[in-house]
Amino acid sequence: MARVAMFSSLVKLAQLTLVLALPLAAACSGATTQDVLATSNDSAAGGNATVPGTGDDTSKPDGSTNVDSGATTRDASTPPQPTGCQAESEPNDTPEEANEAAPSNCGKISPAGDVDYLTFELDPSTTNFAIKFNGKVTLTVSVNGKSYVLDASNNPKIPMVKGKPYLIAIRAAGNGSNIAWRVDIEES
């Protein structure tokens, strides 16, 4: 009787091992290196990102096989807040309410139609600077009475003007809300 129970347990373990090993073998077939545990966090793709292995634990107290109820999803258009940046401070929806920019700034366009503003002046010792950004946004950089539009396909040279304030208007590139953005101002 004990041997039958032990054999039955071994068969269940072998079946569970096979069920768990097949997706891993399929994911790795033909690949020289592939991180099958990595998650997709590409907000440019839009839609939902699936995070594997985060379903509810549905194990039963009687010791029967643990079954994962599936993965949870989150909206990929609202990625986690980036670290290492100064978060926007509301209100910053008009040029008069613009946030004083740090070297790295981040925020979210919300609700639809929102415009976030940053302002800064170049350090007197600056000899070179760049404005870089991430997110599905369009930046309008204004300085000394002129404006320059930066987006995914347009990156004009912004003039270096010392002693004058720069104003950056950040808008969603298209219609949408909850659009995460990051703006880095690099001076050297």
Backbone as a ProteinNet text record, in pm:
[ID]
protein_1_A
[PRIMARY]
MARVAMFSSLVKLAQLTLVLALPLAAACSGATTQDVLATSNDSAAGGNATVPGTGDDTSKPDGSTNVDSGATTRDASTPPQPTGCQAESEPNDTPEEANEAAPSNCGKISPAGDVDYLTFELDPSTTNFAIKFNGKVTLTVSVNGKSYVLDASNNPKIPMVKGKPYLIAIRAAGNGSNIAWRVDIEES
[TERTIARY]
82.8	0	87.3	193.6	283.5	355.9	391.4	460.4	369	241.5	146.3	132.3	122.6	110.4	237	354.1	481	491.5	453.2	458	364.3	244.9	148.2	203.7	272.2	333	443.8	525.6	633	577	468.3	406.1	355.8	290.2	241.4	357.4	468.1	585.3	644.1	651	704	613.5	481.3	388.8	405	416.6	433.4	564.6	672.6	802.2	793.4	725.6	710.2	629.6	522.1	438.7	519.3	602.3	681.8	799.8	855.2	975.1	943.6	825.9	794.9	796.7	732.2	740	882.2	962.8	1101.1	1179.4	1158	1228.4	1185	1056.6	1008.7	1064.9	1074.5	1124.8	1271.9	1346.2	1491	1532.9	1441.8	1482.5	1534.3	1652.6	1711.6	1779.4	1774.9	1835.6	1972.6	2067.5	2198.7	2195.3	2133.6	2108.8	1973.1	1896.7	1764.4	1724.8	1689.4	1647	1497.2	1458.8	1317.4	1246	1320	1257	1240.5	1292.6	1281.4	1138.1	1095.7	961.9	970.2	865.5	859.3	807.3	880.3	838.1	847.2	820.1	834.5	707.3	709.4	589.6	561.6	658.4	635	536.6	528.3	439.2	293.8	268.9	133.1	61.5	-65.8	-143.8	-106.9	-118.4	-89.2	38.6	114.4	233.3	199.4	237.7	211.9	335.8	316.5	426.8	412.9	502.3	486.1	506.9	436.2	460.2	405.3	305	253.8	108.9	60.2	-77.3	-93.4	-218.9	-246.8	-202.9	-157.4	-119.1	-247.1	-271.5	-394	-363.1	-253.7	-222.1	-329.5	-350.3	-455.7	-394.4	-464.9	-409.6	-389.8	-455.6	-440.7	-313	-230.9	-102.8	-108.7	-224.2	-232.2	-154.2	-139.8	-55.9	-92.4	10.6	-4.9	-32.6	-138	-174.5	-170	-101.9	-95.1	-217.4	-293	-415.2	-387.1	-260.5	-227.1	-153.8	-114.8	-38.4	-132.4	-84.4	-159	-104.5	-183.6	-139.1	-145.4	-66.7	-73.7	-67.7	-118	-120.7	20.9	73.6	212	230.4	121.8	137.7	167.6	159.5	195.7	304.9	427.1	536	564.1	634	667.4	744.7	725.6	795.8	946.3	1020	1164.4	1232.7	1344.1	1420.9	1531.8	1585.7	1696.3	1653.6	1526.5	1480.9	1394.7	1385	1298.3	1157.7	1062.2	924.3	861.7	777.7	708.5	625.1	603.3	523.3	407.7	285.7	167.6	137.2	84.5	52.4	175.2	186.4	290.9	233.5	108.6	33.2	34.7	107.4	121.9	268.3	312.7	451.6	483.9	385.3	408	425.3	370.8	380.5	489.8	575.1	676.9	763.4	792.7	885.4	1027	1106.6	1249.7	1311.7	1373.2	1425	1550.1	1561	1681.2	1752.8	1870.6	1934.8	1846.9	1770.1	1677.1	1539.8	1438.5	1302	1207.3	1100	1003.7	863.8	765.7	627.3	533.6	408.1	305	208	176.1	73.9	-60.7	-133.6	-263.2	-339.2	-460.1	-543.3	-503.9	-579.6	-553.9	-559	-467.4	-461.1	-374	-326	-238.8	-108.7	-53.6	78.4	157.5	276.9	366	478.3	520.3	624.4	742.9	862.3	988.2	1058.9	1139.8	1221.1	1360.2	1460	1597	1678.8	1791.6	1892.7	2023.2	2101	2231.6	2326	2411.3	2516.3	2612.8	2665.2	2757.2	2880.5	2921.6	3041.5	3011	2885.6	2847	2904.9	2967.7	3021	2946.1	2867.2	2792.3	2671.5	2558.6	2443.9	2356.1	2274	2181.5	2054	1943.6	1815	1774.6	1757.8	1718.7	1586.3	1505.5	1376.6	1334.7	1248	1187.7	1038.2	962.1	817.2	752.5	625.1	549.6	502.8	600.7	573.2	641.3	596	657.2	699.6	822.5	872.9	878.9	837.5	858.2	950.4	1072	1172.7	1176.9	1154	1154.8	1266.1	1340.7	1445.5	1465.5	1479.9	1513.1	1415.9	1285.2	1183.5	1166.1	1238	1225.2	1187.2	1115.4	1071.6	1121	1150.5	1203.5	1123.9	1073.3	992.2	1078	1077	1148.2	1045	1057.9	974.5	1053	985.3	1054.1	1125.9	1078.4	1140.4	1207.3	1203.8	1258.2	1342.8	1470.2	1561.4	1651.1	1595.3	1674.9	1779.3	1879.7	1982.6	1922.7	1933.3	1882.9	2000.2	1984.2	2096.9	2130.3	2256.2	2302.5	2294.5	2204.9	2184.1	2200.6	2309.5	2334.8	2263.2	2218.2	2153.2	2008.2	1951.8	1811.2	1741.1	1614.7	1542.9	1498.8	1512.1	1457.8	1324	1226.4	1097.2	1070.6	1038.9	1007.8	861.4	782.7	643.8	640.6	582.7	578.5	432.8	405.6	270.5	273	158.3	145.9	160.5	232.4	245.6	124.3	17.7	-108.3	-206.7	-315.3	-417.3	-387.6	-396.9	-376.4	-353.4	-364.1	-334.8	-256.4	-208.9	-121.6	3.1	58.2	178.7	299.1	379.2	498.5	605.8	679.6	787.1	907.5	1022.2	1146.2	1223.2	1273	1352.9	1483.4	1595.3	1728.7	1794.7	1851.2	1924.1	2069.2	2153.5	2295.1	2378.2	2453.2	2542.8	2686	2777.7	2920.7	2999
-118.5	0	125	124.8	239.5	258.5	145.4	155.5	216.4	183.2	236.7	387.6	432.6	576.2	648.7	585.9	648.4	656.7	548.6	548	654.5	667	767.1	908.2	932.8	1064.2	1092.7	991	1009.1	1039.2	974.3	999.1	1143.2	1191.2	1329.6	1428.2	1398.3	1485.7	1489.2	1374.3	1368.9	1446.5	1435.5	1509.9	1660.4	1703.1	1844.7	1896.7	1817	1856.9	1872.7	1780.8	1787.3	1910.6	1939.7	2056.3	2184.5	2191.2	2311.1	2322	2210.3	2213.2	2241.6	2203.2	2222.6	2369.1	2463	2602.7	2657.3	2613.8	2659.7	2606.9	2480.8	2423.5	2492.5	2522.2	2590.6	2731.5	2799.4	2937.2	2942.8	2838.9	2841.1	2773	2707.3	2633.1	2726.7	2696.9	2774.7	2902.5	2935.2	3060.2	3032	3117.9	3103.6	3156.9	3272.6	3324.1	3391.3	3361.3	3420.4	3420.8	3538.4	3549.3	3524.9	3400.4	3366.1	3419.1	3468.5	3524.4	3674.5	3737.4	3882.6	3919.1	4037.9	4085.2	4195	4210.1	4317.3	4442	4553.9	4679.7	4790.3	4755.3	4851.6	4931.8	5054.8	5136.8	5185.7	5178.4	5224.6	5133.1	5006.6	4913.3	4940.1	5003.6	5033.8	4908.3	4920.6	4805.1	4758.6	4627.9	4571	4490.4	4496.5	4413.5	4305.1	4182.9	4072.8	4046	4035.8	4008.2	3864.1	3772.7	3631.4	3601.3	3498.2	3446.6	3531.8	3616	3700.2	3668.2	3553.5	3515.4	3479	3466	3432.7	3289.7	3265.2	3132.1	3056.1	2947.7	2871.3	2732.3	2717.4	2586.3	2547.7	2418.1	2367.5	2313.8	2330.3	2284.4	2134.1	2056.6	1911.7	1862.7	1956	1919.1	1885.9	1901.1	1870.3	1973.8	1946.4	2027	2174.9	2258.9	2403.6	2448.9	2524.3	2571.9	2724.1	2782.4	2928.1	2971.8	3068.7	3112.4	3202.1	3229.6	3309.8	3436.3	3508.2	3630.5	3748.4	3848.4	3972.8	4066.3	4162.9	4257.7	4397.7	4486.5	4628	4705.5	4825.1	4909.6	4953.5	4916.9	4948.9	5096.5	5170.3	5312.7	5391.9	5328.3	5395.2	5314.4	5321.2	5245.3	5294.7	5214.3	5258.1	5389.5	5471.2	5599.6	5573.6	5638.6	5617.4	5667.1	5606	5650.7	5743.4	5820.7	5908.9	6035.3	6072.7	6196.1	6273.7	6403.3	6487.8	6478.8	6433.5	6421.7	6559.9	6575.5	6702.7	6734.4	6861.7	6907.4	6990.2	6941.6	7014.9	7128.6	7238.2	7267.3	7314.1	7268.7	7313.7	7319.1	7364.6	7360.6	7491.5	7591	7718.2	7760.1	7847.5	7894.4	7959.6	8026.9	8092.1	7990.9	7870.3	7765.9	7663.2	7690.6	7594.3	7548.8	7418.9	7363.3	7403.7	7435.9	7459.7	7324.4	7315.2	7187.5	7144.8	7013.6	6949	6885.9	6828	6758.8	6647.9	6576.2	6473.2	6501.4	6504.7	6538.6	6434.8	6403.3	6307.2	6343.6	6296	6323.3	6246.1	6291.7	6222.7	6325.9	6310.9	6393.8	6333.2	6403.9	6355.9	6473.4	6494.9	6421.7	6454	6399.2	6429.2	6580.2	6632.1	6775.8	6851.1	6783.6	6846.3	6892.1	7000.9	7048.6	7069.8	7011.5	7030.7	7123.5	7212	7309.9	7295.6	7310.8	7317.8	7446.1	7500.4	7616.2	7598.3	7656.8	7652.2	7761.1	7792.6	7879.1	7802.8	7823.9	7758.4	7816.2	7730.3	7774.6	7863	7971.3	8059.6	7988.3	7877.1	7806	7702.7	7685.5	7585.9	7620	7520.1	7538	7452	7355.8	7266.5	7215.8	7196.7	7139.3	7063.3	6973.6	6893.5	6872.1	6864.5	6829.7	6696.1	6595.2	6461.7	6427	6346	6309.7	6169.5	6111.1	5980.7	5993.2	5913.1	5911.8	5954.9	5925	5963.3	6107	6199.3	6340.5	6427	6551.4	6654.8	6766.5	6815	6926	7051	7162.7	7292.9	7369.5	7395.9	7466.2	7610.7	7704.4	7846.9	7916.4	8002	8083.1	8207.1	8318.6	8444	8477.2	8448.2	8483.2	8386.1	8274.4	8174.9	8040.3	7959.4	7827.7	7719.4	7602.8	7488.1	7365	7288.8	7170.8	7045.5	6964.1	6836.3	6725.5	6623.8	6504.9	6385.8	6273.4	6151.3	6166	6255.4	6268.6	6404	6493.1	6627	6663.5	6689.3	6721	6837.7	6959.2	7073.4	7113.9	7184	7234.9	7352.5	7346.5	7452.1	7545.6	7676.1	7767.1	7777.6	7802	7820.5	7969.9	8005.4	8145.2	8155.2	8215.5	8228.7	8351.9	8339.5	8451.7	8471.9	8383.1	8391	8260.8	8269.8	8147.4	8066.3	7936	7841.3	7793.7	7774.1	7720.9	7598.4	7486.5	7362.6	7329	7319.6	7274.5	7128.7	7041.7	6897.8	6859	6805.1	6765.3	6620.7	6554.3	6420.1	6430.2	6336.6	6330	6254.4	6325.2	6263.1	6275.3	6203.7	6207.8	6099.9	6133.4	6033.7	6098.5	6016.8	6063.4	5954.2	5986.9	5897	5862.1	5961.4	5943.2	5981	5882	5907.4	5972.8	6067.5	6135.3	6153.9	6173.7	6205.5	6304.5	6411.6	6512.4	6528.2	6509.5	6526.3	6647.6	6733.4	6851.1	6829.7	6812.1	6783.2	6906.1	6952.7	7067.1	7022.9	7078.3	7052.1	7177.7
0	0	0	83.6	91.2	-41.5	-106.8	-235.2	-341.6	-339.9	-437.2	-417.8	-291.8	-263	-305.5	-278.2	-316.3	-468.7	-538.5	-683.8	-741.4	-684.9	-729.9	-711.1	-599.6	-574.5	-674.2	-707.2	-804.5	-943.3	-981	-1111	-1117.5	-1008.8	-1005.9	-1015.7	-946.9	-951.4	-1092.6	-1158.6	-1295.2	-1390.8	-1373.7	-1459.2	-1438.4	-1313.6	-1282.8	-1340.3	-1328.2	-1382.7	-1533.8	-1600.4	-1745.1	-1785.7	-1713.7	-1744.4	-1728.1	-1625.8	-1601.6	-1697.7	-1743	-1826.8	-1973.7	-2023	-2164.5	-2207.4	-2134	-2179.1	-2178.4	-2082.5	-2075.3	-2194.9	-2229.9	-2344.8	-2473.4	-2486.2	-2606.9	-2615.9	-2503.7	-2504.5	-2540.1	-2504.6	-2526.4	-2655.6	-2725.1	-2843.7	-2950.6	-3000.6	-3107.7	-3063.4	-2936.7	-2890	-2831.3	-2862.2	-2800.1	-2658	-2637.8	-2503.2	-2503.9	-2402.8	-2392.6	-2247	-2195.6	-2056.9	-2051.4	-2021.8	-2021.4	-1898.7	-1801.3	-1682.7	-1692.3	-1797.3	-1811.8	-1844.8	-1799.5	-1830.2	-1932.6	-2008.8	-2107.7	-2040.2	-2054.1	-1993.2	-2096.5	-2221.6	-2329.8	-2343.6	-2292.7	-2298.2	-2438.8	-2529.7	-2666	-2738.1	-2695.1	-2761	-2725.4	-2612.6	-2568.7	-2525.3	-2489.5	-2449.4	-2310.6	-2289.7	-2158.8	-2162.1	-2054.5	-2038.8	-1938.9	-1968.1	-1877.4	-1795	-1665.1	-1574.8	-1530.3	-1576.8	-1545.7	-1398.5	-1353.7	-1219.7	-1107.4	-1134.7	-1027.9	-995	-1039.5	-1009.1	-862.7	-819.3	-680.4	-651	-528.3	-483.9	-452.7	-525.2	-503.9	-450.5	-375.4	-320	-219.9	-209	-122.4	6.1	118.6	246.6	253.7	167.8	173.5	106.7	54.7	-3.5	-151	-213.7	-356.1	-436.9	-565.6	-653.9	-648.1	-639.7	-639.9	-783	-803	-935.5	-935.6	-1033.9	-1048.8	-1128.1	-1075.3	-1143.4	-1262.5	-1291.8	-1408.6	-1372.1	-1473.7	-1453.4	-1435	-1363.4	-1354.5	-1460.2	-1500.7	-1601.5	-1544.6	-1605.8	-1571.2	-1701	-1698.2	-1816.8	-1848.4	-1965.5	-2002.3	-2034.7	-2055.2	-2084.2	-1958.1	-1842.4	-1717.9	-1648.7	-1700.6	-1640.5	-1499.6	-1420.2	-1285.8	-1290.5	-1187.5	-1181.3	-1182.2	-1272.5	-1277.7	-1150.9	-1119.9	-1004.6	-1051.9	-960.6	-994	-1064.6	-1051	-1114	-1015.3	-1040.6	-958.9	-1016.3	-934.7	-980.6	-993.1	-1094.4	-1111.8	-988.6	-965.2	-852.7	-907.5	-885.7	-932.7	-836	-880.4	-1018.5	-1095.5	-1216.9	-1310	-1451.2	-1459.4	-1584.4	-1663.4	-1614.4	-1686.3	-1678.7	-1768.7	-1760.9	-1626	-1566.7	-1437.3	-1324.1	-1339.3	-1236.5	-1267.4	-1364.4	-1408.3	-1291.5	-1287.9	-1188.6	-1224.1	-1123	-1143.6	-1177.8	-1293.3	-1342.6	-1267.3	-1248.5	-1195.8	-1315.9	-1296	-1408.7	-1468.2	-1383.3	-1431	-1371.8	-1457.3	-1417.6	-1474.8	-1401.1	-1452.4	-1405.8	-1480	-1445.6	-1534.1	-1535	-1610.5	-1666.5	-1794.3	-1856.6	-1818.7	-1732.8	-1687.2	-1628.6	-1670.7	-1765.9	-1909.6	-2004.2	-2145.9	-2165.9	-2246.6	-2271.2	-2173	-2069.7	-1970.1	-2036.1	-1986.4	-2027.4	-1899.7	-1892	-1777.3	-1820	-1728.2	-1759.5	-1665.2	-1722.8	-1648.8	-1689.7	-1599.4	-1633.2	-1574.1	-1640.2	-1589.6	-1656.3	-1595.3	-1656.5	-1657.9	-1762	-1771.3	-1667.5	-1614.5	-1523.8	-1602.7	-1542	-1615.1	-1671.3	-1608.5	-1655.2	-1764.2	-1802.1	-1902.5	-2039.5	-2101.1	-2236.7	-2338.7	-2290.1	-2377	-2299	-2365.4	-2295.8	-2393.8	-2337.8	-2418.2	-2338.4	-2408.6	-2348.9	-2409.6	-2324.4	-2369.6	-2303.4	-2370.8	-2312	-2352.7	-2270.8	-2296.1	-2274.2	-2344.4	-2330.9	-2460.7	-2473.4	-2593.4	-2576.8	-2579.1	-2555.7	-2661.2	-2669	-2751.6	-2658.4	-2675.3	-2595	-2681.3	-2625.2	-2687.8	-2594.9	-2641.8	-2562.3	-2611.1	-2519.5	-2553.7	-2477.2	-2549	-2487.8	-2574.2	-2509.4	-2577.3	-2691.8	-2669.9	-2768.5	-2882.9	-2884.5	-2991.7	-2931.1	-3009.8	-2964.1	-3058.5	-3001.2	-3074.7	-3031.8	-3128.7	-3099.3	-3112.1	-3006.5	-3004.5	-2992.2	-3075.6	-3063.9	-3116.4	-3135.6	-3176.8	-3310.7	-3398.6	-3530.5	-3553.7	-3456.8	-3474.3	-3352.8	-3375.2	-3265.8	-3306.9	-3312.3	-3357.4	-3254.4	-3300.6	-3210.5	-3132.8	-3001.7	-2914.2	-2884.4	-2905.4	-2881.1	-2732.3	-2706.1	-2568.7	-2536.7	-2444.6	-2407.3	-2255.9	-2213	-2069.1	-2014.8	-1889.4	-1822.8	-1861.5	-1940.2	-1981.4	-1941.9	-1899.6	-1861.7	-1983.9	-1971	-2068.4	-2011.9	-2098.3	-2058.7	-2145.3	-2080.9	-2153.1	-2127.7	-2234.8	-2227.4	-2272.7	-2190.8	-2219.2	-2243.9	-2363.6	-2403.3	-2452.3	-2443.3	-2500.8	-2652	-2711	-2857.3	-2909.4	-2937.4	-2976.8	-2862.5	-2875.4	-2770.6	-2668.7	-2544.6	-2441.3	-2307.2	-2206.1	-2071.2	-1999.9	-1883.3	-1806.8	-1887.2	-1955.8	-2036	-1950.2	-1915.6	-1834.8	-1920.9	-1861.6	-1934	-1843.1	-1907	-1836.6	-1923.2	-1860.9	-1929.9	-1853.8	-1924.2	-1865.8	-1929.6	-1845.1	-1891.5	-1852.9	-1953.4	-1929.3	-1962.3	-1863.2	-1882.2	-1857	-1935	-1910.5	-1940.4
[MASK]
++++++++++++++++++++++++++++++++++++++++++++++++++++++++++++++++++++++++++++++++++++++++++++++++++++++++++++++++++++++++++++++++++++++++++++++++++++++++++++++++++++++++++++++++++++++++++++

